[in-house]
Amino acid sequence: MRARRYLIWMLATALLLILSAGAFNLVIDPYGVFNLVAIEGVNAKKAYAYTHKRLAKERRALRLQPNTVLLGNSRIDVGFNPQSPAWPAEMQPVANIGIPGEGMDGIVRAYSLAVRKMQPNAIVVGLDFFDFLSASPTAPGERLSRQDSYDGDLLPHLPETVFSTTATIDSLLTIKAQRERDSTAMTAAGFNPMQNYKAIVRREGQWPMVLEKDKLHVRYLETRPAAFLQPNGVPAAPLVYLRDILEDAARRDLRVEVVLYPFHAHFLETLHLSDRWALFEAWKREVLSVWLSVKNSAPGWPSTLWDFSVYDPLTTEAAPLPDHKDRRMDWYWEAGHFKAELGDKMIAQMTGTAPNGFGVRLTAASLDAHLRRQQVARNSYESANPEAVSYLRDLCRPLGCAERTAQR
């Protein structure tokens, strides 16, 4: 009998501990998925939301029930602030469900959830050149028509977000993070204010992150296919996913702003030096072709395709270089990620709240002239910035940049 009572006592104690930890995690809510209570100095800042980034973003958006949803990868995550004053009143509230590292397959899933559970009036879709470098067919089960199984239910996530040791540790760290100025905390609308990057810039400047991102772009170009079509000429998976989203949005008469991200000139120069510029132009043509095919079949559909991936006074701002490591950038963190201040200009241009001349609206009639102007702008940038071009040429030697440049 003693052994039995002891076993019951032990099980009851274990159950009580689990329930107590679960209650603690529910209140602290380190990932911001339950939103039961927010206490300043205790759990208001969700510094660990990005450990469960997809769930955290989706739960925030489902609570917000936005009029506008932002879809894309980390460039959307850090570049488009849902609370920006540039958003017109009719497009608010805005939810940012851009997921770092997301490809077009993930954007399809996010779009499907948005239109089924949030029913927004508008979406902004950010397109990344790297995400389209694929010759793969669509994966089984990834097409938009199959994305109807997830309904935002929290029940399957309870073990990891409430009853796990990791959740308890993250709850304790969340309390600690309330006193840390530089911890990154996802906002209630899903935006990343980049507090950790701001801390790095204060301590070390921007040179380390600029150098690392420039190297990463070279590695991407070295390892990813130099194609966005399958060997038989059929569009590869990312283009198919894009078409799926646009066709569904047109059927719903959902406003869509399609955005080609504003990469910094360092990235654009790397494309040229590595002989990927023609591929980059061909990608823009293909995206325009997909968008036009949907737009022409639904003439009244409110949608615009914007090219912000251009040589412009904003995208060509001076970046840190080996001999100028103390430079700071106003519009970029590094060549791949733009700041929310530049995002505000993009929002104002797209929505017409304050047209400013940044970016180009792509149409069948304007594309050729636009690409020619970009070639001229690229030549002007190279002439005016020989130090930056030399630095980038040295970085991309693995791709044969120096040899090809010498042959020109």
C-alpha positions as CSV (number, residue, x, y, z in Angstrom):
1,M,0.0,0.0,0.0
2,R,2.9,2.4,0.8
3,A,4.4,1.8,-2.6
4,R,1.1,2.4,-4.3
5,R,0.5,5.6,-2.3
6,Y,4.1,6.7,-3.1
7,L,3.5,6.1,-6.8
8,I,0.3,8.0,-6.8
9,W,2.0,10.9,-4.9
10,M,4.8,10.9,-7.4
11,L,2.5,10.9,-10.4
12,A,0.3,13.6,-8.9
13,T,3.4,15.7,-8.1
14,A,4.7,15.3,-11.7
15,L,1.3,16.2,-13.1
16,L,1.1,19.2,-10.8
17,L,4.6,20.4,-12.0
18,I,3.6,19.9,-15.6
19,L,0.4,21.8,-15.2
20,S,2.1,24.5,-13.2
21,A,4.8,24.9,-15.9
22,G,2.1,24.9,-18.6
23,A,0.2,27.7,-16.7
24,F,3.4,29.6,-16.4
25,N,4.1,29.3,-20.1
26,L,0.6,30.3,-21.0
27,V,0.8,33.5,-19.0
28,I,4.4,34.4,-20.1
29,D,3.6,33.2,-23.7
30,P,7.2,33.5,-25.0
31,Y,6.2,33.2,-28.7
32,G,3.1,35.5,-28.5
33,V,0.7,32.8,-29.8
34,F,-2.0,32.9,-27.0
35,N,-2.1,36.6,-26.0
36,L,-3.8,36.1,-22.7
37,V,-2.2,38.9,-20.9
38,A,0.6,41.5,-21.6
39,I,2.4,42.9,-18.5
40,E,5.1,45.5,-19.0
41,G,8.4,44.4,-17.6
42,V,7.3,40.7,-17.4
43,N,6.2,39.4,-20.8
44,A,5.2,42.3,-23.1
45,K,8.3,42.0,-25.3
46,K,8.3,38.6,-27.1
47,A,12.0,38.2,-27.7
48,Y,11.8,34.5,-28.6
49,A,8.9,34.7,-31.1
50,Y,11.3,34.0,-34.0
51,T,12.1,30.5,-32.6
52,H,8.5,29.7,-33.8
53,K,8.4,32.3,-36.5
54,R,5.7,30.8,-38.7
55,L,3.3,30.0,-35.9
56,A,4.0,33.4,-34.2
57,K,3.3,35.3,-37.4
58,E,0.1,33.4,-38.2
59,R,-1.3,33.8,-34.8
60,R,-0.7,37.5,-34.7
61,A,-2.3,37.9,-38.2
62,L,-5.3,35.8,-37.2
63,R,-5.9,38.0,-34.1
64,L,-5.5,41.2,-36.1
65,Q,-7.8,40.1,-39.0
66,P,-6.0,42.6,-41.3
67,N,-7.3,44.4,-44.4
68,T,-3.8,44.0,-45.9
69,V,-1.4,41.1,-45.6
70,L,2.3,41.2,-46.4
71,L,3.8,38.0,-47.9
72,G,7.4,37.2,-48.5
73,N,10.7,36.4,-46.9
74,S,13.0,38.2,-44.4
75,R,13.1,41.3,-46.7
76,I,9.4,41.8,-46.1
77,D,9.8,40.8,-42.4
78,V,12.3,43.7,-41.7
79,G,11.5,46.1,-44.5
80,F,7.7,46.7,-44.4
81,N,6.3,48.1,-41.1
82,P,2.6,47.4,-40.8
83,Q,2.4,50.5,-38.6
84,S,4.0,52.8,-41.2
85,P,2.1,56.1,-41.7
86,A,2.5,55.5,-45.4
87,W,-0.3,52.9,-45.4
88,P,-3.7,54.6,-46.5
89,A,-6.5,54.2,-44.0
90,E,-8.5,51.8,-46.3
91,M,-5.6,49.3,-46.3
92,Q,-5.3,49.2,-42.5
93,P,-4.8,47.2,-40.3
94,V,-1.8,45.6,-41.9
95,A,-0.2,42.3,-40.9
96,N,3.3,41.2,-41.8
97,I,3.6,37.5,-42.3
98,G,6.9,37.6,-44.2
99,I,8.9,34.5,-43.0
100,P,12.7,34.6,-42.9
101,G,14.1,32.0,-45.3
102,E,10.7,31.5,-47.0
103,G,10.5,30.5,-50.6
104,M,7.5,30.6,-53.0
105,D,6.2,27.3,-51.7
106,G,5.9,28.8,-48.2
107,I,4.4,32.0,-49.6
108,V,1.7,29.8,-51.2
109,R,0.9,28.3,-47.8
110,A,0.8,31.7,-46.1
111,Y,-1.4,33.1,-48.8
112,S,-3.8,30.2,-48.6
113,L,-4.2,30.7,-44.8
114,A,-4.7,34.5,-45.3
115,V,-7.5,34.3,-47.8
116,R,-9.3,31.5,-45.9
117,K,-9.0,32.8,-42.3
118,M,-8.4,36.5,-42.6
119,Q,-10.1,37.5,-45.9
120,P,-8.0,40.6,-46.5
121,N,-8.9,43.2,-49.2
122,A,-5.3,43.5,-50.4
123,I,-2.0,41.6,-50.3
124,V,1.6,42.6,-51.0
125,V,3.8,39.8,-52.4
126,G,7.6,40.3,-52.3
127,L,9.5,38.3,-55.0
128,D,13.2,37.4,-54.5
129,F,15.4,36.6,-57.5
130,F,17.2,33.9,-55.6
131,D,13.9,32.0,-54.8
132,F,13.3,31.6,-58.5
133,L,16.6,30.0,-59.3
134,S,15.2,26.5,-59.7
135,A,14.6,24.0,-62.4
136,S,12.4,21.8,-60.3
137,P,8.8,20.9,-61.0
138,T,6.1,21.7,-58.5
139,A,6.2,19.3,-55.5
140,P,3.2,17.1,-54.9
141,G,0.8,18.7,-52.4
142,E,2.3,22.2,-52.6
143,R,-0.1,23.6,-55.2
144,L,-2.6,26.2,-53.9
145,S,-5.6,24.0,-54.5
146,R,-4.2,21.6,-52.0
147,Q,-3.5,24.2,-49.3
148,D,-6.8,23.8,-47.4
149,S,-5.8,21.5,-44.5
150,Y,-4.4,24.0,-42.0
151,D,-6.9,26.1,-40.2
152,G,-4.8,27.9,-37.7
153,D,-5.6,25.5,-34.9
154,L,-3.3,25.8,-31.9
155,L,-4.0,22.3,-30.4
156,P,-1.2,20.5,-32.4
157,H,1.2,23.1,-31.1
158,L,0.4,22.8,-27.4
159,P,3.2,20.3,-26.6
160,E,5.9,22.6,-28.0
161,T,4.5,26.0,-26.9
162,V,3.1,25.1,-23.4
163,F,4.3,21.7,-22.1
164,S,7.9,21.5,-23.2
165,T,11.1,22.2,-21.4
166,T,12.1,24.5,-24.2
167,A,9.0,26.6,-23.7
168,T,9.7,26.9,-20.0
169,I,13.3,28.0,-20.6
170,D,12.1,30.5,-23.3
171,S,9.5,31.9,-20.8
172,L,12.3,32.5,-18.2
173,L,14.5,34.1,-20.9
174,T,11.5,36.2,-22.0
175,I,11.2,37.7,-18.5
176,K,15.0,38.4,-18.6
177,A,14.7,40.0,-22.0
178,Q,12.3,42.7,-20.8
179,R,15.3,44.6,-19.4
180,E,17.4,44.1,-22.5
181,R,17.2,47.1,-24.9
182,D,18.7,45.2,-27.9
183,S,16.6,42.0,-27.9
184,T,14.6,41.6,-31.1
185,A,10.9,41.3,-30.4
186,M,8.3,40.7,-33.1
187,T,5.5,43.3,-32.9
188,A,1.8,42.5,-32.6
189,A,1.5,43.0,-36.4
190,G,4.4,40.7,-37.2
191,F,7.2,43.2,-37.9
192,N,10.8,42.8,-37.0
193,P,12.2,46.1,-35.7
194,M,15.8,44.8,-36.0
195,Q,16.9,45.9,-32.5
196,N,19.7,43.3,-32.6
197,Y,21.1,44.7,-35.8
198,K,20.9,48.2,-34.4
199,A,23.0,47.0,-31.5
200,I,25.6,45.5,-33.9
201,V,25.8,48.8,-35.8
202,R,26.4,50.7,-32.6
203,R,29.1,48.3,-31.5
204,E,30.8,47.3,-34.7
205,G,29.5,49.4,-37.5
206,Q,27.8,48.0,-40.6
207,W,30.9,46.8,-42.3
208,P,30.9,43.2,-40.9
209,M,27.3,42.5,-41.9
210,V,27.8,44.2,-45.4
211,L,30.8,42.0,-46.0
212,E,29.1,38.8,-44.9
213,K,26.0,39.4,-47.0
214,D,28.1,40.2,-50.1
215,K,30.0,36.9,-49.6
216,L,26.7,35.1,-49.1
217,H,25.3,36.4,-52.4
218,V,28.4,35.1,-54.2
219,R,27.9,31.7,-52.6
220,Y,24.2,31.7,-53.6
221,L,25.1,32.5,-57.2
222,E,27.8,29.8,-57.2
223,T,25.5,27.0,-55.9
224,R,22.1,27.7,-57.3
225,P,20.9,26.8,-60.8
226,A,21.3,29.6,-63.4
227,A,17.7,28.9,-64.5
228,F,14.1,29.4,-63.6
229,L,12.7,27.1,-66.2
230,Q,12.7,23.3,-66.3
231,P,15.0,21.6,-69.0
232,N,11.9,21.2,-71.2
233,G,11.2,25.0,-71.0
234,V,8.2,24.6,-68.7
235,P,8.2,27.1,-65.8
236,A,9.8,25.7,-62.7
237,A,8.0,25.4,-59.3
238,P,8.4,29.0,-58.1
239,L,6.8,30.5,-61.2
240,V,4.0,28.0,-61.0
241,Y,3.4,29.0,-57.3
242,L,3.3,32.7,-58.3
243,R,0.8,32.0,-61.0
244,D,-1.4,30.1,-58.6
245,I,-1.5,33.0,-56.2
246,L,-2.2,35.6,-58.8
247,E,-5.0,33.5,-60.5
248,D,-6.7,32.9,-57.2
249,A,-6.4,36.5,-56.2
250,A,-7.9,37.6,-59.5
251,R,-10.8,35.3,-59.0
252,R,-11.4,36.9,-55.6
253,D,-10.9,40.4,-57.0
254,L,-8.3,40.8,-54.3
255,R,-5.9,43.7,-54.8
256,V,-2.4,42.6,-55.3
257,E,0.8,44.6,-55.3
258,V,3.7,42.5,-56.6
259,V,7.1,43.8,-55.5
260,L,10.6,43.0,-56.9
261,Y,12.8,43.7,-53.9
262,P,15.1,46.7,-53.9
263,F,18.5,45.0,-53.6
264,H,21.4,47.4,-53.1
265,A,23.8,48.1,-55.9
266,H,26.3,45.7,-54.4
267,F,24.0,42.8,-55.2
268,L,23.2,44.2,-58.7
269,E,26.9,44.6,-59.5
270,T,27.6,41.0,-58.3
271,L,25.0,39.8,-60.8
272,H,26.7,41.8,-63.6
273,L,30.2,40.7,-62.7
274,S,29.2,37.1,-62.5
275,D,27.4,37.2,-65.9
276,R,24.0,36.7,-64.3
277,W,22.6,40.1,-65.4
278,A,21.0,38.7,-68.6
279,L,19.4,36.0,-66.4
280,F,18.2,38.7,-64.0
281,E,16.6,40.6,-66.9
282,A,15.0,37.4,-68.2
283,W,13.5,36.7,-64.8
284,K,11.9,40.1,-64.8
285,R,10.5,39.4,-68.3
286,E,9.1,36.0,-67.1
287,V,7.5,37.5,-63.9
288,L,5.9,40.2,-66.1
289,S,4.7,37.5,-68.5
290,V,3.0,35.5,-65.7
291,W,1.5,38.6,-64.2
292,L,0.2,39.9,-67.6
293,S,-1.3,36.6,-68.5
294,V,-3.5,36.8,-65.3
295,K,-4.1,40.5,-65.6
296,N,-5.3,40.3,-69.2
297,S,-7.7,37.5,-68.4
298,A,-9.2,39.7,-65.6
299,P,-9.1,43.3,-66.9
300,G,-10.7,44.8,-63.9
301,W,-8.5,43.1,-61.4
302,P,-6.6,45.7,-59.2
303,S,-3.0,44.6,-59.4
304,T,0.3,46.3,-60.1
305,L,3.8,44.9,-60.7
306,W,6.6,47.0,-59.3
307,D,10.3,46.8,-60.0
308,F,12.3,48.3,-57.1
309,S,15.3,46.2,-57.9
310,V,16.9,49.1,-59.8
311,Y,19.8,51.4,-59.9
312,D,18.5,54.5,-58.1
313,P,20.0,57.2,-55.8
314,L,18.5,55.2,-52.9
315,T,19.8,51.8,-53.9
316,T,23.2,53.1,-54.8
317,E,24.0,54.8,-51.5
318,A,27.6,54.4,-50.4
319,A,28.1,51.1,-48.5
320,P,31.0,50.3,-46.2
321,L,34.2,49.1,-48.0
322,P,37.5,47.8,-46.8
323,D,39.0,51.3,-46.8
324,H,35.8,52.9,-45.5
325,K,34.6,50.6,-42.8
326,D,33.1,53.3,-40.6
327,R,30.4,54.3,-43.2
328,R,26.8,54.0,-42.1
329,M,23.9,53.4,-44.4
330,D,20.6,55.2,-44.2
331,W,18.4,52.8,-46.3
332,Y,20.0,49.4,-45.9
333,W,21.3,47.0,-43.3
334,E,23.4,45.3,-46.0
335,A,22.9,44.6,-49.7
336,G,20.1,42.1,-49.2
337,H,17.9,43.8,-46.5
338,F,16.5,47.2,-46.8
339,K,15.4,49.3,-43.7
340,A,11.8,50.1,-42.9
341,E,12.6,53.7,-43.9
342,L,13.1,52.6,-47.5
343,G,10.0,50.3,-47.1
344,D,8.0,53.5,-46.2
345,K,9.0,55.0,-49.6
346,M,8.0,51.9,-51.4
347,I,4.6,51.8,-49.6
348,A,4.0,55.5,-50.4
349,Q,4.8,54.8,-54.1
350,M,2.7,51.7,-54.4
351,T,-0.3,53.1,-52.6
352,G,-0.1,56.6,-54.0
353,T,-0.1,58.2,-50.6
354,A,3.1,60.1,-51.6
355,P,4.5,59.2,-55.0
356,N,8.2,59.8,-55.0
357,G,9.7,58.4,-58.2
358,F,11.3,55.3,-56.6
359,G,10.7,52.1,-58.4
360,V,9.1,51.4,-61.8
361,R,5.7,50.1,-62.6
362,L,6.3,47.3,-65.1
363,T,4.1,46.9,-68.1
364,A,4.5,45.2,-71.5
365,A,4.9,48.6,-73.1
366,S,7.5,49.9,-70.6
367,L,9.7,46.9,-70.0
368,D,12.3,47.2,-72.8
369,A,12.9,50.9,-72.3
370,H,13.2,50.3,-68.6
371,L,15.8,47.6,-69.0
372,R,17.8,49.8,-71.3
373,R,17.7,52.6,-68.8
374,Q,18.9,50.3,-66.2
375,Q,21.9,49.2,-68.3
376,V,22.8,52.9,-68.7
377,A,22.4,53.5,-64.9
378,R,24.6,50.5,-64.2
379,N,27.3,51.8,-66.4
380,S,27.1,55.2,-64.7
381,Y,27.3,53.5,-61.3
382,E,30.4,51.5,-62.3
383,S,32.1,54.6,-63.6
384,A,31.4,56.6,-60.4
385,N,32.2,53.8,-58.0
386,P,35.4,52.0,-59.1
387,E,36.4,51.1,-55.6
388,A,33.1,49.3,-54.9
389,V,33.3,47.5,-58.2
390,S,36.9,46.4,-57.5
391,Y,35.9,45.1,-54.1
392,L,33.0,43.1,-55.5
393,R,35.1,41.7,-58.3
394,D,37.6,40.4,-55.8
395,L,34.8,38.8,-53.7
396,C,33.3,36.9,-56.6
397,R,36.5,35.5,-58.0
398,P,35.1,32.0,-57.4
399,L,32.6,32.7,-60.1
400,G,35.3,33.9,-62.5
401,C,34.4,37.6,-62.2
402,A,37.9,38.9,-62.5
403,E,38.7,36.8,-65.6
404,R,35.5,37.7,-67.4
405,T,35.9,41.4,-66.6
406,A,39.4,41.4,-68.0
407,Q,38.1,39.9,-71.3
408,R,35.6,42.6,-71.8
